[in-house]
């Protein structure tokens, strides 16, 4: 009975802590790695978007790829996404953005946890 109560308590917290919404169960995350969107390759720090020396090309959407490209410069479609303004503000020196991500692996883990609970402790 102790194992069942512990398992139920853990699963109930997903719901009771309001970590769920219409898309699934998740919590907001503040991500500081968005600061890399505008980093040009720097060989001494091994940061930025690596483009082989002398390579040029074009992304499927027509954006040019060259040695001065950044992750963001070849994926400008991100600028049309909801929440982009907070990413741009962060790139301009503001606070790191906070988003609620609904990652497939996390949603799958949670679903399997509820299924395992139901299999191990079927309703009477």
Biopython code that builds the backbone (N, CA, C, O; Angstrom):
import numpy as np
from Bio.PDB.StructureBuilder import StructureBuilder

atoms = [
    (1, "UNK", "N", (0.816, -1.196, 0.000)),
    (1, "UNK", "CA", (0.000, 0.000, 0.000)),
    (1, "UNK", "C", (0.861, 1.263, 0.000)),
    (1, "UNK", "O", (0.481, 2.272, -0.592)),
    (2, "UNK", "N", (2.017, 1.211, 0.660)),
    (2, "UNK", "CA", (2.905, 2.370, 0.722)),
    (2, "UNK", "C", (3.394, 2.759, -0.678)),
    (2, "UNK", "O", (3.434, 3.941, -1.019)),
    (3, "UNK", "N", (3.762, 1.767, -1.478)),
    (3, "UNK", "CA", (4.227, 2.044, -2.840)),
    (3, "UNK", "C", (3.117, 2.676, -3.665)),
    (3, "UNK", "O", (3.365, 3.606, -4.433)),
    (4, "UNK", "N", (1.902, 2.182, -3.512)),
    (4, "UNK", "CA", (0.770, 2.737, -4.258)),
    (4, "UNK", "C", (0.510, 4.182, -3.848)),
    (4, "UNK", "O", (0.281, 5.037, -4.703)),
    (5, "UNK", "N", (0.543, 4.456, -2.563)),
    (5, "UNK", "CA", (0.306, 5.822, -2.086)),
    (5, "UNK", "C", (1.389, 6.781, -2.573)),
    (5, "UNK", "O", (1.099, 7.915, -2.956)),
    (6, "UNK", "N", (2.632, 6.319, -2.555)),
    (6, "UNK", "CA", (3.736, 7.160, -3.044)),
    (6, "UNK", "C", (3.575, 7.439, -4.531)),
    (6, "UNK", "O", (3.706, 8.580, -4.976)),
    (7, "UNK", "N", (3.289, 6.386, -5.300)),
    (7, "UNK", "CA", (3.105, 6.554, -6.750)),
    (7, "UNK", "C", (1.932, 7.486, -7.035)),
    (7, "UNK", "O", (2.039, 8.382, -7.873)),
    (8, "UNK", "N", (0.819, 7.280, -6.346)),
    (8, "UNK", "CA", (-0.350, 8.137, -6.558)),
    (8, "UNK", "C", (-0.023, 9.585, -6.186)),
    (8, "UNK", "O", (-0.428, 10.515, -6.883)),
    (9, "UNK", "N", (0.697, 9.767, -5.104)),
    (9, "UNK", "CA", (1.076, 11.119, -4.699)),
    (9, "UNK", "C", (1.921, 11.829, -5.745)),
    (9, "UNK", "O", (1.723, 13.014, -6.016)),
    (10, "UNK", "N", (2.861, 11.099, -6.328)),
    (10, "UNK", "CA", (3.705, 11.694, -7.370)),
    (10, "UNK", "C", (2.883, 12.062, -8.605)),
    (10, "UNK", "O", (3.032, 13.155, -9.151)),
    (11, "UNK", "N", (2.026, 11.157, -9.038)),
    (11, "UNK", "CA", (1.212, 11.424, -10.226)),
    (11, "UNK", "C", (0.197, 12.531, -9.977)),
    (11, "UNK", "O", (-0.058, 13.353, -10.857)),
    (12, "UNK", "N", (-0.381, 12.554, -8.779)),
    (12, "UNK", "CA", (-1.341, 13.616, -8.445)),
    (12, "UNK", "C", (-0.697, 14.990, -8.489)),
    (12, "UNK", "O", (-1.354, 15.969, -8.841)),
    (13, "UNK", "N", (0.562, 15.074, -8.140)),
    (13, "UNK", "CA", (1.243, 16.380, -8.127)),
    (13, "UNK", "C", (1.314, 16.997, -9.521)),
    (13, "UNK", "O", (1.308, 18.220, -9.656)),
    (14, "UNK", "N", (1.382, 16.167, -10.555)),
    (14, "UNK", "CA", (1.358, 16.710, -11.920)),
    (14, "UNK", "C", (0.087, 17.521, -12.150)),
    (14, "UNK", "O", (0.109, 18.572, -12.792)),
    (15, "UNK", "N", (-0.999, 17.021, -11.621)),
    (15, "UNK", "CA", (-2.279, 17.679, -11.822)),
    (15, "UNK", "C", (-2.493, 18.794, -10.800)),
    (15, "UNK", "O", (-2.898, 19.898, -11.162)),
    (16, "UNK", "N", (-2.224, 18.512, -9.532)),
    (16, "UNK", "CA", (-2.497, 19.474, -8.468)),
    (16, "UNK", "C", (-1.602, 20.707, -8.519)),
    (16, "UNK", "O", (-2.021, 21.792, -8.117)),
    (17, "UNK", "N", (-0.379, 20.550, -9.010)),
    (17, "UNK", "CA", (0.531, 21.699, -9.086)),
    (17, "UNK", "C", (0.290, 22.532, -10.326)),
    (17, "UNK", "O", (1.049, 23.451, -10.633)),
    (18, "UNK", "N", (-0.766, 22.203, -11.029)),
    (18, "UNK", "CA", (-1.145, 22.940, -12.233)),
    (18, "UNK", "C", (-0.017, 22.942, -13.270)),
    (18, "UNK", "O", (0.219, 23.936, -13.956)),
    (19, "UNK", "N", (0.665, 21.809, -13.362)),
    (19, "UNK", "CA", (1.715, 21.652, -14.366)),
    (19, "UNK", "C", (1.125, 21.121, -15.666)),
    (19, "UNK", "O", (1.862, 20.727, -16.569)),
    (20, "UNK", "N", (-0.196, 21.111, -15.761)),
    (20, "UNK", "CA", (-0.836, 20.611, -16.961)),
    (20, "UNK", "C", (-1.608, 21.732, -17.656)),
    (20, "UNK", "O", (-2.102, 22.661, -17.017)),
    (21, "UNK", "N", (-1.696, 21.619, -18.963)),
    (21, "UNK", "CA", (-2.498, 22.549, -19.749)),
    (21, "UNK", "C", (-3.137, 21.748, -20.882)),
    (21, "UNK", "O", (-3.119, 20.517, -20.852)),
    (22, "UNK", "N", (-3.692, 22.418, -21.863)),
    (22, "UNK", "CA", (-4.389, 21.709, -22.932)),
    (22, "UNK", "C", (-3.462, 20.896, -23.821)),
    (22, "UNK", "O", (-3.923, 20.034, -24.569)),
    (23, "UNK", "N", (-2.165, 21.157, -23.750)),
    (23, "UNK", "CA", (-1.205, 20.425, -24.584)),
    (23, "UNK", "C", (-0.569, 19.250, -23.860)),
    (23, "UNK", "O", (-0.082, 18.323, -24.507)),
    (24, "UNK", "N", (-0.561, 19.268, -22.547)),
    (24, "UNK", "CA", (0.080, 18.201, -21.794)),
    (24, "UNK", "C", (0.553, 18.684, -20.442)),
    (24, "UNK", "O", (0.075, 19.691, -19.918)),
    (25, "UNK", "N", (1.499, 17.951, -19.887)),
    (25, "UNK", "CA", (2.049, 18.279, -18.575)),
    (25, "UNK", "C", (3.455, 18.821, -18.777)),
    (25, "UNK", "O", (4.296, 18.182, -19.409)),
    (26, "UNK", "N", (3.698, 19.997, -18.239)),
    (26, "UNK", "CA", (4.993, 20.640, -18.410)),
    (26, "UNK", "C", (5.113, 21.785, -17.415)),
    (26, "UNK", "O", (4.131, 22.184, -16.789)),
    (27, "UNK", "N", (6.318, 22.302, -17.277)),
    (27, "UNK", "CA", (6.546, 23.467, -16.434)),
    (27, "UNK", "C", (7.361, 24.485, -17.232)),
    (27, "UNK", "O", (8.113, 24.107, -18.130)),
    (28, "UNK", "N", (7.219, 25.755, -16.914)),
    (28, "UNK", "CA", (7.997, 26.777, -17.623)),
    (28, "UNK", "C", (9.498, 26.612, -17.369)),
    (28, "UNK", "O", (9.927, 26.243, -16.276)),
    (29, "UNK", "N", (10.271, 26.893, -18.399)),
    (29, "UNK", "CA", (11.737, 26.828, -18.300)),
    (29, "UNK", "C", (12.326, 28.141, -18.776)),
    (29, "UNK", "O", (11.913, 28.681, -19.802)),
    (30, "UNK", "N", (13.286, 28.652, -18.034)),
    (30, "UNK", "CA", (14.053, 29.818, -18.469)),
    (30, "UNK", "C", (15.309, 29.288, -19.131)),
    (30, "UNK", "O", (16.083, 28.554, -18.517)),
    (31, "UNK", "N", (15.509, 29.663, -20.389)),
    (31, "UNK", "CA", (16.616, 29.115, -21.165)),
    (31, "UNK", "C", (17.588, 30.222, -21.562)),
    (31, "UNK", "O", (17.217, 31.183, -22.236)),
    (32, "UNK", "N", (18.831, 30.068, -21.132)),
    (32, "UNK", "CA", (19.854, 31.055, -21.461)),
    (32, "UNK", "C", (20.620, 30.695, -22.722)),
    (32, "UNK", "O", (21.459, 31.476, -23.172)),
    (33, "UNK", "N", (20.350, 29.515, -23.312)),
    (33, "UNK", "CA", (21.096, 29.133, -24.498)),
    (33, "UNK", "C", (20.609, 29.829, -25.769)),
    (33, "UNK", "O", (21.233, 29.684, -26.820)),
    (34, "UNK", "N", (19.517, 30.576, -25.696)),
    (34, "UNK", "CA", (19.092, 31.346, -26.862)),
    (34, "UNK", "C", (20.114, 32.422, -27.227)),
    (34, "UNK", "O", (20.080, 32.965, -28.331)),
    (35, "UNK", "N", (21.011, 32.726, -26.308)),
    (35, "UNK", "CA", (22.026, 33.740, -26.611)),
    (35, "UNK", "C", (22.966, 33.295, -27.725)),
    (35, "UNK", "O", (23.732, 34.107, -28.244)),
    (36, "UNK", "N", (22.920, 32.032, -28.098)),
    (36, "UNK", "CA", (23.794, 31.521, -29.161)),
    (36, "UNK", "C", (23.212, 31.742, -30.558)),
    (36, "UNK", "O", (23.900, 31.492, -31.549)),
    (37, "UNK", "N", (21.968, 32.201, -30.662)),
    (37, "UNK", "CA", (21.324, 32.376, -31.961)),
    (37, "UNK", "C", (22.107, 33.301, -32.888)),
    (37, "UNK", "O", (22.091, 33.112, -34.104)),
    (38, "UNK", "N", (22.781, 34.285, -32.337)),
    (38, "UNK", "CA", (23.481, 35.251, -33.189)),
    (38, "UNK", "C", (25.003, 35.133, -33.108)),
    (38, "UNK", "O", (25.718, 36.079, -33.439)),
    (39, "UNK", "N", (25.498, 33.977, -32.669)),
    (39, "UNK", "CA", (26.951, 33.769, -32.573)),
    (39, "UNK", "C", (27.535, 33.316, -33.913)),
    (39, "UNK", "O", (27.109, 32.314, -34.487)),
    (40, "UNK", "N", (28.512, 34.071, -34.393)),
    (40, "UNK", "CA", (29.283, 33.678, -35.579)),
    (40, "UNK", "C", (30.371, 32.722, -35.088)),
    (40, "UNK", "O", (30.842, 32.857, -33.958)),
    (41, "UNK", "N", (30.776, 31.762, -35.917)),
    (41, "UNK", "CA", (31.787, 30.779, -35.530)),
    (41, "UNK", "C", (33.050, 31.458, -35.028)),
    (41, "UNK", "O", (33.568, 32.389, -35.646)),
    (42, "UNK", "N", (33.537, 30.964, -33.880)),
    (42, "UNK", "CA", (34.777, 31.445, -33.299)),
    (42, "UNK", "C", (35.624, 30.200, -33.025)),
    (42, "UNK", "O", (35.307, 29.421, -32.126)),
    (43, "UNK", "N", (36.685, 30.013, -33.784)),
    (43, "UNK", "CA", (37.490, 28.794, -33.659)),
    (43, "UNK", "C", (38.237, 28.710, -32.329)),
    (43, "UNK", "O", (38.514, 27.610, -31.850)),
    (44, "UNK", "N", (38.563, 29.841, -31.730)),
    (44, "UNK", "CA", (39.303, 29.776, -30.466)),
    (44, "UNK", "C", (38.419, 29.335, -29.300)),
    (44, "UNK", "O", (38.904, 28.704, -28.361)),
    (45, "UNK", "N", (37.127, 29.663, -29.353)),
    (45, "UNK", "CA", (36.226, 29.240, -28.280)),
    (45, "UNK", "C", (35.331, 28.071, -28.691)),
    (45, "UNK", "O", (34.596, 27.517, -27.874)),
    (46, "UNK", "N", (35.409, 27.707, -29.969)),
    (46, "UNK", "CA", (34.568, 26.626, -30.505)),
    (46, "UNK", "C", (33.084, 26.911, -30.286)),
    (46, "UNK", "O", (32.316, 26.017, -29.931)),
    (47, "UNK", "N", (32.695, 28.158, -30.502)),
    (47, "UNK", "CA", (31.298, 28.546, -30.350)),
    (47, "UNK", "C", (30.791, 29.146, -31.651)),
    (47, "UNK", "O", (31.572, 29.565, -32.506)),
    (48, "UNK", "N", (29.495, 29.180, -31.784)),
    (48, "UNK", "CA", (28.881, 29.718, -32.985)),
    (48, "UNK", "C", (28.565, 28.615, -33.978)),
    (48, "UNK", "O", (28.777, 27.433, -33.709)),
    (49, "UNK", "N", (28.060, 29.019, -35.121)),
    (49, "UNK", "CA", (27.681, 28.081, -36.173)),
    (49, "UNK", "C", (28.886, 27.812, -37.064)),
    (49, "UNK", "O", (29.385, 28.716, -37.735)),
    (50, "UNK", "N", (29.354, 26.557, -37.066)),
    (50, "UNK", "CA", (30.520, 26.211, -37.882)),
    (50, "UNK", "C", (30.101, 26.035, -39.334)),
    (50, "UNK", "O", (29.212, 25.245, -39.652)),
    (51, "UNK", "N", (30.754, 26.783, -40.202)),
    (51, "UNK", "CA", (30.628, 26.636, -41.643)),
    (51, "UNK", "C", (32.047, 26.392, -42.158)),
    (51, "UNK", "O", (32.937, 27.196, -41.881)),
    (52, "UNK", "N", (32.283, 25.311, -42.897)),
    (52, "UNK", "CA", (33.643, 25.045, -43.386)),
    (52, "UNK", "C", (34.204, 26.237, -44.158)),
    (52, "UNK", "O", (33.470, 26.910, -44.882)),
    (53, "UNK", "N", (35.481, 26.495, -44.009)),
    (53, "UNK", "CA", (36.108, 27.623, -44.713)),
    (53, "UNK", "C", (35.857, 27.537, -46.225)),
    (53, "UNK", "O", (36.038, 26.486, -46.841)),
    (54, "UNK", "N", (35.442, 28.652, -46.797)),
    (54, "UNK", "CA", (35.223, 28.724, -48.235)),
    (54, "UNK", "C", (33.865, 28.218, -48.694)),
    (54, "UNK", "O", (33.518, 28.371, -49.866)),
    (55, "UNK", "N", (33.093, 27.620, -47.799)),
    (55, "UNK", "CA", (31.783, 27.097, -48.206)),
    (55, "UNK", "C", (30.776, 28.219, -48.309)),
    (55, "UNK", "O", (30.729, 29.111, -47.462)),
    (56, "UNK", "N", (29.974, 28.166, -49.349)),
    (56, "UNK", "CA", (28.805, 29.034, -49.461)),
    (56, "UNK", "C", (27.658, 28.179, -49.968)),
    (56, "UNK", "O", (27.869, 27.186, -50.664)),
    (57, "UNK", "N", (26.486, 28.560, -49.623)),
    (57, "UNK", "CA", (25.315, 27.811, -50.058)),
    (57, "UNK", "C", (24.051, 28.581, -49.758)),
    (57, "UNK", "O", (24.074, 29.745, -49.357)),
    (58, "UNK", "N", (22.955, 27.895, -49.965)),
    (58, "UNK", "CA", (21.655, 28.507, -49.763)),
    (58, "UNK", "C", (20.743, 27.533, -49.023)),
    (58, "UNK", "O", (20.674, 26.349, -49.355)),
    (59, "UNK", "N", (20.064, 28.038, -48.043)),
    (59, "UNK", "CA", (19.068, 27.247, -47.334)),
    (59, "UNK", "C", (17.856, 27.054, -48.249)),
    (59, "UNK", "O", (17.691, 27.819, -49.199)),
    (60, "UNK", "N", (17.002, 26.053, -47.993)),
    (60, "UNK", "CA", (15.816, 25.851, -48.821)),
    (60, "UNK", "C", (14.911, 27.080, -48.909)),
    (60, "UNK", "O", (14.205, 27.263, -49.901)),
    (61, "UNK", "N", (14.932, 27.911, -47.886)),
    (61, "UNK", "CA", (14.103, 29.123, -47.904)),
    (61, "UNK", "C", (14.810, 30.302, -48.565)),
    (61, "UNK", "O", (14.275, 31.410, -48.587)),
    (62, "UNK", "N", (16.008, 30.076, -49.104)),
    (62, "UNK", "CA", (16.717, 31.115, -49.845)),
    (62, "UNK", "C", (17.755, 31.891, -49.057)),
    (62, "UNK", "O", (18.439, 32.740, -49.628)),
    (63, "UNK", "N", (17.896, 31.631, -47.775)),
    (63, "UNK", "CA", (18.879, 32.368, -46.978)),
    (63, "UNK", "C", (20.287, 31.880, -47.287)),
    (63, "UNK", "O", (20.525, 30.682, -47.442)),
    (64, "UNK", "N", (21.206, 32.817, -47.373)),
    (64, "UNK", "CA", (22.585, 32.513, -47.731)),
    (64, "UNK", "C", (23.343, 31.934, -46.550)),
    (64, "UNK", "O", (23.215, 32.394, -45.415)),
    (65, "UNK", "N", (24.142, 30.905, -46.850)),
    (65, "UNK", "CA", (25.015, 30.295, -45.841)),
    (65, "UNK", "C", (26.447, 30.648, -46.222)),
    (65, "UNK", "O", (26.872, 30.396, -47.350)),
    (66, "UNK", "N", (27.196, 31.232, -45.282)),
    (66, "UNK", "CA", (28.616, 31.530, -45.503)),
    (66, "UNK", "C", (29.306, 31.621, -44.146)),
    (66, "UNK", "O", (28.694, 31.333, -43.118)),
    (67, "UNK", "N", (30.542, 32.008, -44.138)),
    (67, "UNK", "CA", (31.324, 32.015, -42.900)),
    (67, "UNK", "C", (30.832, 33.014, -41.854)),
    (67, "UNK", "O", (31.225, 32.927, -40.691)),
    (68, "UNK", "N", (29.980, 33.957, -42.247)),
    (68, "UNK", "CA", (29.456, 34.899, -41.264)),
    (68, "UNK", "C", (28.024, 34.543, -40.838)),
    (68, "UNK", "O", (27.371, 35.327, -40.150)),
    (69, "UNK", "N", (27.543, 33.377, -41.242)),
    (69, "UNK", "CA", (26.193, 32.957, -40.872)),
    (69, "UNK", "C", (26.106, 32.614, -39.386)),
    (69, "UNK", "O", (27.086, 32.217, -38.755)),
    (70, "UNK", "N", (24.915, 32.781, -38.863)),
    (70, "UNK", "CA", (24.620, 32.374, -37.493)),
    (70, "UNK", "C", (23.431, 31.426, -37.549)),
    (70, "UNK", "O", (22.769, 31.304, -38.580)),
    (71, "UNK", "N", (23.169, 30.761, -36.442)),
    (71, "UNK", "CA", (22.006, 29.880, -36.373)),
    (71, "UNK", "C", (20.748, 30.660, -36.752)),
    (71, "UNK", "O", (19.919, 30.173, -37.521)),
    (72, "UNK", "N", (20.611, 31.844, -36.224)),
    (72, "UNK", "CA", (19.428, 32.657, -36.499)),
    (72, "UNK", "C", (19.384, 33.240, -37.893)),
    (72, "UNK", "O", (18.302, 33.394, -38.460)),
    (73, "UNK", "N", (20.536, 33.569, -38.462)),
    (73, "UNK", "CA", (20.534, 34.202, -39.785)),
    (73, "UNK", "C", (20.113, 33.259, -40.903)),
    (73, "UNK", "O", (19.675, 33.714, -41.959)),
    (74, "UNK", "N", (20.240, 31.955, -40.690)),
    (74, "UNK", "CA", (19.807, 31.013, -41.720)),
    (74, "UNK", "C", (18.480, 30.344, -41.355)),
    (74, "UNK", "O", (18.033, 29.420, -42.035)),
    (75, "UNK", "N", (17.866, 30.816, -40.290)),
    (75, "UNK", "CA", (16.560, 30.301, -39.864)),
    (75, "UNK", "C", (15.673, 31.471, -39.440)),
    (75, "UNK", "O", (15.147, 31.489, -38.327)),
    (76, "UNK", "N", (15.516, 32.427, -40.319)),
    (76, "UNK", "CA", (14.757, 33.624, -39.974)),
    (76, "UNK", "C", (13.278, 33.343, -39.743)),
    (76, "UNK", "O", (12.562, 34.199, -39.223)),
    (77, "UNK", "N", (12.809, 32.155, -40.121)),
    (77, "UNK", "CA", (11.407, 31.815, -39.865)),
    (77, "UNK", "C", (11.102, 31.797, -38.369)),
    (77, "UNK", "O", (9.943, 31.931, -37.977)),
    (78, "UNK", "N", (12.121, 31.634, -37.532)),
    (78, "UNK", "CA", (11.894, 31.703, -36.088)),
    (78, "UNK", "C", (11.333, 33.067, -35.683)),
    (78, "UNK", "O", (10.615, 33.178, -34.689)),
    (79, "UNK", "N", (11.662, 34.094, -36.451)),
    (79, "UNK", "CA", (11.218, 35.441, -36.109)),
    (79, "UNK", "C", (9.715, 35.629, -36.258)),
    (79, "UNK", "O", (9.168, 36.630, -35.796)),
    (80, "UNK", "N", (9.041, 34.676, -36.898)),
    (80, "UNK", "CA", (7.587, 34.757, -37.049)),
    (80, "UNK", "C", (6.859, 33.914, -36.005)),
    (80, "UNK", "O", (5.629, 33.864, -35.997)),
    (81, "UNK", "N", (7.602, 33.260, -35.134)),
    (81, "UNK", "CA", (7.002, 32.377, -34.135)),
    (81, "UNK", "C", (6.548, 33.151, -32.901)),
    (81, "UNK", "O", (7.149, 34.159, -32.529)),
    (82, "UNK", "N", (5.467, 32.661, -32.266)),
    (82, "UNK", "CA", (5.044, 33.304, -31.012)),
    (82, "UNK", "C", (6.190, 33.259, -29.994)),
    (82, "UNK", "O", (6.869, 32.241, -29.863)),
    (83, "UNK", "N", (6.391, 34.319, -29.309)),
    (83, "UNK", "CA", (7.445, 34.368, -28.302)),
    (83, "UNK", "C", (8.778, 34.869, -28.823)),
    (83, "UNK", "O", (9.708, 35.058, -28.040)),
    (84, "UNK", "N", (8.895, 35.090, -30.128)),
    (84, "UNK", "CA", (10.176, 35.542, -30.672)),
    (84, "UNK", "C", (10.617, 36.861, -30.039)),
    (84, "UNK", "O", (11.809, 37.078, -29.822)),
    (85, "UNK", "N", (9.666, 37.733, -29.746)),
    (85, "UNK", "CA", (10.026, 39.045, -29.187)),
    (85, "UNK", "C", (10.847, 38.890, -27.907)),
    (85, "UNK", "O", (11.766, 39.673, -27.670)),
    (86, "UNK", "N", (10.529, 37.895, -27.083)),
    (86, "UNK", "CA", (11.293, 37.710, -25.844)),
    (86, "UNK", "C", (12.688, 37.155, -26.138)),
    (86, "UNK", "O", (13.634, 37.449, -25.407)),
    (87, "UNK", "N", (12.824, 36.359, -27.194)),
    (87, "UNK", "CA", (14.154, 35.883, -27.588)),
    (87, "UNK", "C", (14.982, 37.056, -28.113)),
    (87, "UNK", "O", (16.149, 37.206, -27.750)),
    (88, "UNK", "N", (14.380, 37.885, -28.963)),
    (88, "UNK", "CA", (15.090, 39.043, -29.503)),
    (88, "UNK", "C", (15.483, 40.005, -28.393)),
    (88, "UNK", "O", (16.580, 40.564, -28.413)),
    (89, "UNK", "N", (14.601, 40.197, -27.432)),
    (89, "UNK", "CA", (14.927, 41.074, -26.297)),
    (89, "UNK", "C", (16.125, 40.521, -25.537)),
    (89, "UNK", "O", (16.979, 41.285, -25.089)),
    (90, "UNK", "N", (16.196, 39.202, -25.387)),
    (90, "UNK", "CA", (17.336, 38.569, -24.712)),
    (90, "UNK", "C", (18.613, 38.778, -25.517)),
    (90, "UNK", "O", (19.662, 39.083, -24.949)),
    (91, "UNK", "N", (18.532, 38.617, -26.825)),
    (91, "UNK", "CA", (19.706, 38.851, -27.678)),
    (91, "UNK", "C", (20.171, 40.306, -27.589)),
    (91, "UNK", "O", (21.352, 40.602, -27.768)),
    (92, "UNK", "N", (19.235, 41.199, -27.311)),
    (92, "UNK", "CA", (19.560, 42.626, -27.173)),
    (92, "UNK", "C", (20.018, 42.991, -25.771)),
    (92, "UNK", "O", (20.261, 44.165, -25.489)),
    (93, "UNK", "N", (20.142, 41.993, -24.873)),
    (93, "UNK", "CA", (20.643, 42.262, -23.534)),
    (93, "UNK", "C", (19.621, 42.159, -22.423)),
    (93, "UNK", "O", (19.944, 42.422, -21.264)),
    (94, "UNK", "N", (18.396, 41.785, -22.747)),
    (94, "UNK", "CA", (17.349, 41.651, -21.744)),
    (94, "UNK", "C", (17.440, 40.326, -20.994)),
    (94, "UNK", "O", (18.428, 39.602, -21.122)),
    (95, "UNK", "N", (16.415, 40.012, -20.217)),
    (95, "UNK", "CA", (16.409, 38.764, -19.449)),
    (95, "UNK", "C", (16.196, 37.545, -20.345)),
    (95, "UNK", "O", (15.617, 37.650, -21.426)),
    (96, "UNK", "N", (16.667, 36.403, -19.886)),
    (96, "UNK", "CA", (16.493, 35.152, -20.631)),
    (96, "UNK", "C", (15.004, 34.838, -20.732)),
    (96, "UNK", "O", (14.259, 35.035, -19.772)),
    (97, "UNK", "N", (14.569, 34.349, -21.897)),
    (97, "UNK", "CA", (13.144, 34.048, -22.074)),
    (97, "UNK", "C", (12.721, 32.782, -21.330)),
    (97, "UNK", "O", (13.520, 31.878, -21.088)),
    (98, "UNK", "N", (11.456, 32.752, -20.982)),
    (98, "UNK", "CA", (10.868, 31.588, -20.322)),
    (98, "UNK", "C", (9.733, 31.072, -21.203)),
    (98, "UNK", "O", (8.829, 31.818, -21.580)),
    (99, "UNK", "N", (9.800, 29.781, -21.521)),
    (99, "UNK", "CA", (8.766, 29.140, -22.323)),
    (99, "UNK", "C", (8.343, 27.844, -21.652)),
    (99, "UNK", "O", (9.087, 27.275, -20.854)),
    (100, "UNK", "N", (7.163, 27.388, -21.976)),
    (100, "UNK", "CA", (6.687, 26.086, -21.523)),
    (100, "UNK", "C", (6.810, 25.143, -22.709)),
    (100, "UNK", "O", (6.079, 25.266, -23.692)),
    (101, "UNK", "N", (7.740, 24.199, -22.609)),
    (101, "UNK", "CA", (7.993, 23.252, -23.684)),
    (101, "UNK", "C", (7.219, 21.965, -23.414)),
    (101, "UNK", "O", (7.147, 21.503, -22.275)),
    (102, "UNK", "N", (6.654, 21.401, -24.448)),
    (102, "UNK", "CA", (5.937, 20.130, -24.352)),
    (102, "UNK", "C", (6.719, 19.125, -25.191)),
    (102, "UNK", "O", (6.360, 18.824, -26.330)),
    (103, "UNK", "N", (7.786, 18.621, -24.603)),
    (103, "UNK", "CA", (8.664, 17.707, -25.331)),
    (103, "UNK", "C", (8.047, 16.322, -25.412)),
    (103, "UNK", "O", (7.477, 15.824, -24.441)),
    (104, "UNK", "N", (8.166, 15.706, -26.582)),
    (104, "UNK", "CA", (7.566, 14.396, -26.806)),
    (104, "UNK", "C", (8.030, 13.377, -25.784)),
    (104, "UNK", "O", (7.215, 12.637, -25.233)),
    (105, "UNK", "N", (9.338, 13.329, -25.520)),
    (105, "UNK", "CA", (9.850, 12.314, -24.593)),
    (105, "UNK", "C", (9.273, 12.495, -23.197)),
    (105, "UNK", "O", (8.977, 11.511, -22.518)),
    (106, "UNK", "N", (9.110, 13.737, -22.763)),
    (106, "UNK", "CA", (8.567, 13.981, -21.423)),
    (106, "UNK", "C", (7.086, 13.604, -21.362)),
    (106, "UNK", "O", (6.633, 12.997, -20.391)),
    (107, "UNK", "N", (6.338, 13.968, -22.408)),
    (107, "UNK", "CA", (4.923, 13.612, -22.439)),
    (107, "UNK", "C", (4.753, 12.090, -22.467)),
    (107, "UNK", "O", (3.845, 11.549, -21.835)),
    (108, "UNK", "N", (5.627, 11.410, -23.200)),
    (108, "UNK", "CA", (5.575, 9.945, -23.264)),
    (108, "UNK", "C", (5.881, 9.325, -21.911)),
    (108, "UNK", "O", (5.199, 8.392, -21.486)),
    (109, "UNK", "N", (6.905, 9.838, -21.228)),
    (109, "UNK", "CA", (7.250, 9.327, -19.893)),
    (109, "UNK", "C", (6.082, 9.477, -18.926)),
    (109, "UNK", "O", (5.784, 8.565, -18.154)),
    (110, "UNK", "N", (5.431, 10.616, -18.971)),
    (110, "UNK", "CA", (4.312, 10.855, -18.070)),
    (110, "UNK", "C", (3.149, 9.919, -18.405)),
    (110, "UNK", "O", (2.539, 9.334, -17.510)),
    (111, "UNK", "N", (2.848, 9.783, -19.693)),
    (111, "UNK", "CA", (1.760, 8.891, -20.095)),
    (111, "UNK", "C", (2.049, 7.459, -19.662)),
    (111, "UNK", "O", (1.159, 6.762, -19.175)),
    (112, "UNK", "N", (3.297, 7.018, -19.839)),
    (112, "UNK", "CA", (3.647, 5.653, -19.427)),
    (112, "UNK", "C", (3.578, 5.492, -17.906)),
    (112, "UNK", "O", (3.243, 4.415, -17.414)),
    (113, "UNK", "N", (3.888, 6.542, -17.170)),
    (113, "UNK", "CA", (3.790, 6.483, -15.711)),
    (113, "UNK", "C", (2.347, 6.278, -15.274)),
    (113, "UNK", "O", (2.067, 5.458, -14.400)),
    (114, "UNK", "N", (1.431, 7.027, -15.886)),
    (114, "UNK", "CA", (0.021, 6.842, -15.556)),
    (114, "UNK", "C", (-0.451, 5.441, -15.963)),
    (114, "UNK", "O", (-1.216, 4.809, -15.234)),
    (115, "UNK", "N", (0.004, 4.955, -17.127)),
    (115, "UNK", "CA", (-0.381, 3.611, -17.578)),
    (115, "UNK", "C", (0.167, 2.535, -16.650)),
    (115, "UNK", "O", (-0.540, 1.584, -16.319)),
    (116, "UNK", "N", (1.415, 2.677, -16.230)),
    (116, "UNK", "CA", (1.996, 1.705, -15.301)),
    (116, "UNK", "C", (1.252, 1.684, -13.979)),
    (116, "UNK", "O", (1.010, 0.621, -13.408)),
    (117, "UNK", "N", (0.891, 2.863, -13.498)),
    (117, "UNK", "CA", (0.135, 2.927, -12.253)),
    (117, "UNK", "C", (-1.187, 2.161, -12.408)),
    (117, "UNK", "O", (-1.570, 1.390, -11.528)),
    (118, "UNK", "N", (-1.872, 2.379, -13.522)),
    (118, "UNK", "CA", (-3.138, 1.689, -13.765)),
    (118, "UNK", "C", (-2.974, 0.183, -13.881)),
    (118, "UNK", "O", (-3.843, -0.576, -13.454)),
    (119, "UNK", "N", (-1.851, -0.252, -14.463)),
    (119, "UNK", "CA", (-1.608, -1.690, -14.599)),
    (119, "UNK", "C", (-1.234, -2.325, -13.261)),
    (119, "UNK", "O", (-1.661, -3.438, -12.955)),
    (120, "UNK", "N", (-0.441, -1.616, -12.474)),
    (120, "UNK", "CA", (0.003, -2.161, -11.178)),
    (120, "UNK", "C", (-1.067, -2.060, -10.101)),
    (120, "UNK", "O", (-1.145, -2.911, -9.214)),
    (121, "UNK", "N", (-1.876, -1.042, -10.175)),
    (121, "UNK", "CA", (-2.902, -0.820, -9.157)),
    (121, "UNK", "C", (-4.251, -0.591, -9.834)),
    (121, "UNK", "O", (-4.769, 0.526, -9.820)),
    (122, "UNK", "N", (-4.816, -1.627, -10.417)),
    (122, "UNK", "CA", (-6.101, -1.457, -11.128)),
    (122, "UNK", "C", (-7.203, -1.023, -10.169)),
    (122, "UNK", "O", (-7.188, -1.367, -8.987)),
    (123, "UNK", "N", (-8.161, -0.260, -10.697)),
    (123, "UNK", "CA", (-9.280, 0.151, -9.831)),
    (123, "UNK", "C", (-10.048, -1.074, -9.356)),
    (123, "UNK", "O", (-10.174, -2.067, -10.072)),
    (124, "UNK", "N", (-10.546, -0.983, -8.165)),
    (124, "UNK", "CA", (-11.273, -2.123, -7.579)),
    (124, "UNK", "C", (-12.747, -2.042, -7.917)),
    (124, "UNK", "O", (-13.521, -2.909, -7.513)),
]
sb = StructureBuilder()
sb.init_structure("model")
sb.init_model(0)
sb.init_chain("A")
sb.init_seg("    ")
for serial, (resi, resn, name, xyz) in enumerate(atoms, 1):
    if name == "N":
        sb.init_residue(resn, " ", resi, " ")
    sb.init_atom(name, np.array(xyz, "f"), 0.0, 1.0, " ", f" {name:<3s}", serial, name[0])
structure = sb.get_structure()
